[in-house]
Amino acid sequence: MELRKRLEARIEQIEMDKDGLEKMKKAGRERTVLCKTCHGDDGIAVKELVPNLAGQNPVYLVDQFKRFGDGQRNDFFMSALAKSFSEENKIKIALYYSSMEMKASGGGKLGLMTQGRNLYKETCSRCHGADGKGQEGYVRLAGQRYDYVAKMLKEFCDRTGRRTNPWMSGVALKLNDEDMEAVATYLASLK
């Protein structure tokens, strides 16, 4: 919570200086050469099971960098990469990706759309917002890849250490595989 508040204040300060913000985003773009291999030139993932970063909450992105760097999230490539960036560079990259336009990724099982919408509204909207665009440092889920959302929900359940969050694990453990696919389908349809 302390980190989130500090990051929110820092990012808010940067965003108030239009010229400074543009410089930060430009510097962020220059640091995403490796990122584009998986997350695409426009922040829309080009590889399966990889998240879209376009339009993402910048506080969330910096927090995830921190989690990869300190072992709270476990991914061979991302963990090493996160350790190589300073906090200031993480903020620059986050501001760059947050400024891009998210597009609905589509996919999933369209027959589960209504079930997914209902589950999302009942289970997820309190933290991730009614429109899925995140709030108060939470991840933006609207437009996220179907395969990635389904994978993350399963990782919150399996407790392998790849994803650790007691609240998300508590939510995900209440969902069966079809529920996860339904929510993932619904979210992939949003912009």
Secondary structure as UniProt FT lines:
FT   HELIX           2..16
FT   HELIX           18..30
FT   TURN            33..35
FT   HELIX           36..39
FT   TURN            41..42
FT   TURN            48..49
FT   TURN            54..55
FT   HELIX           58..70
FT   HELIX           76..84
FT   HELIX           87..98
FT   HELIX           110..112
FT   HELIX           113..123
FT   HELIX           125..128
FT   TURN            130..131
FT   TURN            136..137
FT   TURN            142..143
FT   HELIX           146..158
FT   HELIX           166..172
FT   TURN            173..174
FT   HELIX           177..189
//
